[in-house]
Amino acid sequence: MDSGTLISFLAVDLLLVCVPGADWAYVIAAGLRGRSVGLAVTGLVSGYALHTALAAAGLAVLVAGSPALLTALTVAGAVYLVWLGWSVLRRPGVPRAGEAVERDRWRVFLRGATISGLNPKGLLLYLSVLPQFLVTHDARLPVPAQTAGLGLLHMACCAAVYATVGVLARRLLGARPAAARAVTRTSGAAMLGIGAFLLVQRLALGG
């Protein structure tokens, strides 16, 4: 895989990662509710690590070829987003002084991993976008190795962008409880809205 292909993939990948969605909403809400941005981002990246492993193993092809399985994964992700978004709207929270140590740190990580693991945007990347950058003829590396490499590049982009978003949200709104609460509610509404849209879309397609 040449440098031109990598640069092209990086440009497309950054464009996708920089589009606000469920991942953005979660890391912003986690930061503003006093939760560790690092744990939230690590969870999100771990979800994409699972995507990368499955894609490198060739299982992504099986998912893409099974409309029923793809629909089930999308619906599961949508339902989870609706539930999580509603939870954030009910308890928006405000920034806390210092680095609050939570009893549910493991849950912060798991929520991030679940959101990205079931994120339809992530499925789109690994099932539709990433394969277009794989070299199948006269390649120095086998396709699974290329897939793993591109997946790792995507994970690095996610870590950099989401950490920046979370830290900036906390620093800019840390001394503004009212604004922070409004942003958190907006993040919750975004997660709920994205989940509801996906559910309606899948029901329409199924009908």
Secondary structure, 3 states (H helix, E strand, C coil): CCHHHHHHHHHHHHHHHCCCCHHHHHHHHHHHCCCCHHHHHHHHHHHHHHHHHHHHCCHHHHHHCCHHHHHHHHHHHHHHHHHHHHHHHHCCCCCCCCCCCCCCHHHHHHHHHHHHHCCHHHHHHHHHHHHHHCCCCCCCCCHHHHHHHHHHHHHHHHHHHHHHHHHHHHHHHCCCHHHHHHHHHHHHHHHHHHHHHHHHHHHHHHC
